Amino acid sequence: MNLLFLTCLFPLLGWLVLAFSRGRFSENTSAVIGVGSVGLSALVAAWIIWQFNVNPPEGGVFTQVLWQWMSVDGFAPSFTLYLDGLSLTMLGVVTGVGFLIHLFASWYMRGEEGYSRFFAYTNLFIASMLFLVLGDNLLFLYFGWEGVGLCSYLLIGFYFKHVPNGNAALKAFIVTRIGDVFMAIGLFILFMHLGTLNIQELLVLAPQKYVAGDTWLWVATLMLLGGAVGKSAQLPLQTWLADAMAGPTPVSALIHAATMVTAGVYLIARTHGLFLLTPEILELVGIVGAATLVLAGFAALVQTDIKRILAYSTMSQIGYMFLALGVGAWSAAIFHLMTHAFFKALLFLASGSVINACHHEQNIFKMGGLWKKLPLAYASFIVGGAALAALPLVTAGFYSKDEILWEAFASGHQALLYAGLAGAFLTSIYTFRLIFIAFHGEAKTEAHAGHGLAHGLPLVTLLVLSTFVGALITPPLAGVLPESVGHAGGEAKHSLEIASGAIAIAGILLAALLFLGKRNLVGAIASSAPGRFLSAWWFAAWGFDWLYDRLFVKPYLLICRLLGRDPIDRSIGVIPRLARGGHHAMSRTETGNLRWYAASIVGGTVLLLATLMIF
């Protein structure tokens, strides 16, 4: 386990080499460096995971001090890597799924301008995410937190020559920065009261310093939640995620599956001891997750862009994880984080295969009949979609989502349980709506299937992990996170499993009824007055962008215009205007006429003598 630092070092070296190559490397060389660096990181991570399970460290924790960061008046954080069951799980997800996405990207991005620049960004993205999940203190975690924010801006705006892409990147950067400011305030409060940002020390000191419900701790955890909802695209800071689809498809897979949006879930799970002391904030976490998963589900029902549908599904699935955290189902949240990484990476990479095959067409209504032409992509969507819809017994998503629903029921949060069941029903409908429209029916475009190891291997690997095989991987969280209240099962759990499975199947059948064939029924519903209104409202994601534009953007621009005509600014502007006027006036005296210069000298002398005589 002493090799832990290499998991971060390899992607960093890949970033450095590619960043300073200035695009001089060939595509093959860039792919070898970009994919190879993450591949080496994944190999080291696999070795560490094996060692951790075969010969676990004392106390189930391994720390590796890299170097002292700073020492200011008793505050001396270091770059220290902290490995326990939780960070080990995240290490496997980030490097393993990240490597498969990089391998696929080496095929997908061929011929694109900025090929080496793309891998430089993604290597830095992986390194930043590893800092985030392996940091032993909140300042080191925050360093990685800001790193993934920077990389998301660079990757979302990768096609920067198109103005909408740059706007989408800027939107993601600004919205997530709002959450980051909240998080920074939370860190300031914790350090002010506890004198440390070491996570394990915080979890020990907080119960000693604070009583349950303490106001300062309440504010600190609320600020941490603000950071989490920004990074994980939960209400009310969720508006950036759908627009982030402007980036290349492998970027979408990287953001949604292996990095970034899971960071908020990890943050709350890592600092669970603080949230347990503020039960109101913990309950708010569950409410935010439940509201997000339902609202995102309705928004996904009417989208036409294949990637935006998957984006809203990510928002909804992260909502399930927040719901799990809110009811104290810590292990279930991380388990769903892992299985979601498998099937969401599969779906995004498969969508990239479809988009590439259809000549970069992303509107599902302009596809159709692709199941024969793209058999691997179709199989990937069937398996990944079934896992997303939590089809019973055969998919990884069923086991993790069912665990969340059971914990919500066992903890007595009935409203959150019903929200989870409603979200499951919506998920089945919009997922198979996408599949039935894009892959069945009349063919509307020519499609050419992708080939090659870099294309097929990631899809096949993730396809297998999205089945029940992926659910057999159990995160080693015992002793790291508290036991859930609903750990035991019984007849009630089996009944809930049957009910949730029936709901998933019912959603698929309803999607088949509505979207297979001529779709006359759904067309009639959509053309009605209520249908048009709801379709427009949901298509605009419940109008949050419109609302924020009027609440924040337009008032800000108005203030800028008012301050642009500020009289104080205008009065201060007199000084440079006088200086320029004096310069122009004096410049006109440079005539080159000797008589004028002599007269000026005499006149100046007379004026000086007269002044001396008077004063």
N, C-alpha and C positions, 0 to 999 in steps of 0.2 A: 504493500500500500504506500510505500515511500515514493512510488512513481506517480502519485496523484497529481503533482504539479504539471506533469506532462500533458494531462488532458486539457489544460488551459494553454500550455506553451505551444503545442503544435498548431492550433488555429491562429494564435498570435503571430507565429513565424510565417505562416501562410499569408496572413494579412500584410505583414511587413514586406515580404518578397514581392507580392502582387501589386501592392500600393506603390512601391518605388520602381516597379518595372515600367511604369508610364505607358502601358499598353504595347510594349515592344515584343512580348512573348507571343508565340503562336497559340491558337486555341487549344491544341493538344497539350502544350506545356502548361498553360494556365489551368486546364482541367486537372492535370496530374497534381499540380501544386494545391489547387483549391479543394479538390475532392480527396486527395491523398492526405492532406493535413488533418481533415476531419475524420478520415478513415483511421489514421493512426491514433487519434484521440479516442475513437470508439473502441479500438483494439485494447488500448491501455485501460479504458473504462471497463471493458468486459473482464480483463484480468483482475482488476480491483474488485469488481462485483463477485467474481469467483472466490477470490481470497477472503473477502469479507464474510461470505457464507461458509466457507470451509474452515477458516481460522479467524473467527471474529475477534476484533480488538477488545481489550479490557474495557468493560463497561459499555460495549457496543458503540464506542466513539473513537475516531481517529482524528487527530489534529496535526497539521503540518504548517509550521511558521515559515513563511517565505522571507519577509524582512519587515523591519519597523517602518511604518508609514510616516508618522509624525509624533512629536512629543511637545505638547503645549500646555503648560500649567497643570500638569497631572493628567492630562488627556493624551493617552498614548496608544491609539489604535494601530494595529499591525495588519499586514496582508497575511492572514492565516486562513488556511483551508480547513473546513470542519466537515467531517464525514460521519453521518449516522444513517439510520434506515431511510429517513425522509430525503436527505440530500443524495443518498445512493440511488434511490428511485428516480429522482430528477436527473441525476447524472446519466443514467441509462437511457432515459427518454430523450434528453437533449442530444447526446452524442449518437445514439443508435438511429433514431428517427431522422436526426439532422444529417447523418451520413447518407441515408437512403435518398433524402431530398436533394442533397448535393449531387449524388450520382445521377439522378433523374435530370437535374438541371444541366449537367454537362451535355446531355442529349438535347434537351428542350431549347437551350439558349444558343445552339450552334448557328452561326451566321449573324448573330445580333451584334450591333455596335456596342463596344464596351464590355466584351466577354470577360476579360481579366478583371476589369473594375467590378463586375458583378460578383465574382468569387472573392475579391478583396473585401467587399462589404459583408458577404455572408460569413466569411471566416471570422471577421470581427464580431459579427452578430453572435455566433456560437461562443466565442471566447467571453463576450460580455455576459451572456446567459449563464455560463459556467461560473463566472465570478459571483453572479447573483445568487445562485443556488448553493455554492460552496463557501461563501463568506461566513465567518464566525461572528461578525459584528454587523450592526445595521448600517454603519458608514460604508463598509466594504460592499455590502449588499446594495446600498444606494448607488455606489460607483458603477456596479454592473447594471443596475436599474436604469441609470441615465445612458449607459452605453447602448443598451438595446433600444432606447428611445431614439438616440441619434441614428443608429443603423436602420431603424424602421423608416425614418425620414428619408435617408439616402436610397433605400430600396423601393419604397412606395413611389418615390419620384425618379426612379431609374430612367424612365423614358422622359427626361426632363425637357425635351424639345416641344412636347405637347403641354400647353398651358394647364389644361384640366388635371394632368398628372401632378404637376408642381403644386397646384392648389390642394389636391388631395393629400400630398405629403405634408404641406404646411398645416392643413387642418388636423391631421393626425398628431403632428408635433405639438401644436398649440393646445389641443384638448388634453392630451396626455400630460403636458407640462402643468396644466391646472391641477391635476391629481398629484403630480410630483411636488408641487408647492405645499399642498395639504400634508403630504407625507413628511416633507422636511420640517414643517411645524411640529408634527408629532414627535419627530426625533429630537427637536430642540426641547420639548417639554419633558421627554423621558430623561434626557441627559441632565437637564436642570434639576430634576428631583432625585434621580438615582445615581448621577455621577458617572455613568458608563453607558456604552452602546453595545457592549458584548451581549449577544442574545441570551446565552445561558445565564449570565449574571443577572440580566433583567428579569428573567423568569423566576429567579430565586429571590431577588430583592423586592420585586413588586408586591408580593403578598405581605412582606414585612413592613413595607413603607405605606402601602395603601390599604384601606379597608374597601370591601366590596361596594361599588357605586361611588367611589371618590370622584369628585368633580374633575380634578386635573387628569386622572387616568381616563375618565370618561371622554374628555376632550382629546387626549392623545390617541386613544383607540379609534375615535371617530375620524381623526386626521389620517390614521393609517388606513382606515376603510376608504377614505377619499382617494388615497393613492392607489389602492387596490382596484376600485371601480374605474379609475382612469385607465390603468394599464390593461385591465381585463375587459374593458368595453361593457360595463354594466351601467344601468341607470344611475344617475342622469348623464354620465359621460360616455355614452355608447355610440355617439353619432359618427365617430371617425372610422369605425371598423369596416362598414360597407364600402365607403369611398376608398379604403386602402386597397381595394381590388384593382386599382389602377396600375399597380406594380406587376411584374412578371408572375405567372402562375406559381412557379416554385417558391417565390417570396411569400405568396399567400399561404402556401402549405407550411412554410417555415414559421410565419407569424402565428398561424392558427393552431398548429399541431405541436411543434417542438419548442417554441420559444414565446416570449412576450405575453400573449394573452393569458397564459397559465401563471404568470408571475404574481398576479394579485392573489390567486388561490394559494400559492406557495407562501406568500408573505403572511397571510392570516393563519395558515396552518403552522408556520414556523413560530409565530408569536402568540400561539393559542392561549398560553397562560395569562397574557394580558387581557384577552377578550373574555376569558372565563371570569375575571374579576369585574367585568362590565356586562352583565347579562342583557341589558337593554340594547347595547350596541351589537352584541352577538345575535340577538333576535332581529335587529335591523339588517344584518348581513343576510339572513334567511329571507326576509321580506324583499330585499333588493333583488336577490337571485330569483325568487318566484315571480316577481313582476316582470323582470327582464325576460325570463324564459317564455312567458306567455305572450308578451308584446312582440318579441322577436319571431315567435312562431307564426303569428298572424301576418307579420310583415313578409315572411318568407313565402306565404301562400300565394302571393300575387306577383312576385318578381319574375322577370323574364330573362335576366342575365344569369347564366349557370353559376358563375362565381359569386354573385351577390346572394343567391339562394343559399349557397354553402356558408357564406359569411354570416347571414342571419342565423343559420343553424349553429354555428360556433358560438354566437352570442347567447343563444338559447341553452346550449350544453354547458357553457361556463356558468350560466344561471343555475343549472342543476348543482354544480359544484358549490356555488355560494349557498344555495339552499341547504346542502349537506353540512357545510360548515356552520350555518346558522342553527341547526338542530343538534349540533355536537357530534355529527357523524364524520369525524376527522378522517378516519381511514377510508371510509367510503368515498369521500371527496377526492382523495389522492388516487384511489383505485380507478375512479371514473376519469380522472385526469390522464392516467396512463392509457386506458383503453381508448379514450377519445383521441389521444395522439395517434394511435394506430389507424383507426378508421377514418379520421378526418384527413390525415396525411394521404391515405389511400384515395379518398374522394377528390381531393384537390389535385393530386398528381394525375388521376384518371381524367379529371376535367381538363387538365393541361394537354393530355393526349388527344382528347376530343377536339379541343380548340385548335390544336396544331393540325389535326387531320382535316378539319373543316375550314382551313385557310383563315384562322383567327376569328372565326364567327363565334360569338358568345350568346346569342339569342337562341334559347331552346326552341322557340317556335319557328326558327329557320333551319332546324336540323331535321329530325325525324328519320325513322328507319335505319338507325345506325347499328342495330344489334348484330346484323350479319357482317357488316363491313369492319366493325371494330370489336371483335369478340373479347379481347383481353380487357379493353376499357369497359365493355358491357358487364363482364363478369365482376370487374372491380366495383362498378356502381351497384350491382345487385348485392354483393357481399357487404360493401361499405355502407350502402343504404339500409340494408337489413340491420346492420350493427347500430347505425344511427337511430333507426326506428325501434331498436331493442327487441328484435324478433326473438321469441322464446327459445331457450336451450342451445341454439346453434351459433349464437353471436356473442361476442365479447361485451357489447353494449348492454345486453340484457342483464348480465350478472352485476355489472357495476351500477346501472341505473336502478335495478330492482333493490339493491342494497340501500340506495339513497331513499327510495320510497318507503321501504320498511322502517328505516331509522326515523323518518318523519312521522310515520304512524305510531311507532313505539314511544316516541318522545311526547306524544300528545298534540302535535302541531297539525291538526286536521286541515286547516285552511291551506297550509303549505303542501300537504299531501294531495289535496284536490287540484291545486295549481300544477303539481308535478304530473298528475294523471292527465290533466287537460293538455299540458305541454307534450306529453307522450303521444296523445291522439293527433295533435297538430303536426308533430314531427313525422309521423307515419304518412300523413296526407301529403305534405309538401315535398317530402323526399321522393315518394313514388310518383307524385305529379311530375317532378323533374325527369325521372327515369322513363315513365310512359310517354311523355311528350318528345323527349330527345331521342329515345332509342326505338320507339315503336311508331306505328302509323306510316304515313306516306313520306318517302325520302324527298327532302327539299334541297339537298346540297350534295355535291360530290365529296367523298371522304376517302382518305388514304391512311391505312393503319401504320402506326409507328413500328420500327424494328430496332433490334440491337439489344445488347445486354444492359446498357445503361437505361434503356427504356423499360425493358421487361422485368429485370430482377427486382427493382424497388416495388413495382406493382404486385408481383407474385408474393414477395416477402410480407408486405403489409396486408395483402389479401388473407394470407394464412393467419397472421396475428389478429386480424379483425374477427375471426371465428372464435369458437369457444377455446381454441388453443391459446389465444391471447389472455383469456380470463384465467388460465391455469398459472400465469405468472403472478405470484402474490408479493406485493411490496412488503419489505421487512420493517413494519411500522410498530411492532409490539415494543412497548417501553419507551417509544419516542412520542407517540400521540396518545391522549387519554382513551380509555375504552369507551365505546358508545353505549348509550342506555339500552339500545335495542339489539345488543349482541346476540342474545339467545333468540331462537326461532320458534317453531311450533306450527300448529294448525293455522293460526292467524297469518303467519308469514306465507305459508303455502297458498292460502286463499288470496292474499294480495298478489302473489306471483301470478296466479291464474288470471286474476282480474287485469293486471297490467299487461300480461301477454295477450289477453282477449282484446284489450283496447288497441294494442299495436296492430293486431291482425285486422280488427274492424277498420282502422284508419287506412290500411293498405287496400282492403276491399272497397272502401268508399272512393279512394283515389282511382282504382280500376274502373269503377262505375262512372266516375265523372270525366276521366281523362283518357280512357281507351276508346277507340272508335271515333265517331263523328263529334263527340263532345257537345251535343245539342243541349243537354240539360244545364251544363255549366255555362254554356253560351247564353242561354236564356236568363240564368241568374245574374250573370255579369252585365247583361244589357239592361236589366231593370234599374229603376232609379236608386233603390237602396244599394244594389250591387255596384253601380257606378261610383256612388259616394264612398262605400267601404273600400272598393278597389283602389280608388285614388288616395284615400286616407292611409291605407296600409302600404300602398306602393311608396308613399312618401315617408314610411316608417313612423306613422302617427304624427307627423308634422313637427318633430323636434327641431329639425334644421330651421324650419320657418319660424318657430317660436324663439329659438336662440338668436336668430338673425334680428328679430325685432326687440328682444330684451337686451341684447349685448352688443351686437355688431353695429346696428344703425345708431344707437345712442353714442357709441364710441366714436363713430365717424362724424356725428354731429358735433361732439365735443372738440374733435380735431379741427373741424371747420371754424368753430367759434374761437378757439384759441389761435387759429391762424390769423384772425383779424383782431387779436388782443391789443388794446391801446398801449399797454406797457411794452409789448414787443415792438410796436410801432415807434414809441418814444425812444427806446434803446437803439432802434435802427437809425435814428438821427445822427448818432456819432459817426458811424462809418460813412453816412452820406456826406457829412461835413468834411470828413477827411478826404473823400474822393473829390468833392468840390474844390477844396483848397489845393489839392494836387493839380487839378486841371487848371485852376487860376494861375498858380505859380509856373506851370509848364508854359503858359503863354508868354511869360516874360523872357523866355529863352529865344530871343529873336535873332541873335548873331550880329546885331548892330552895335558897334563900339560906342557910338555917341549915346545910345540908350543906356548901355551899361554904366558909362561915366556919369550920366545924369542921375541914374539910380543910386550910385554910390554917394554923389553929392547930396541928393535928396535925403538919403538915409542918414548921412552925417548931420545935416541941419536938423532933422527930426530928433536925433539922439541928443544934440546939444540943447535944443529947446526943452526937451523933457528934463534934462539935468538942471537947467536954469529954473524951471517951474517947481521941481520937487527938491 
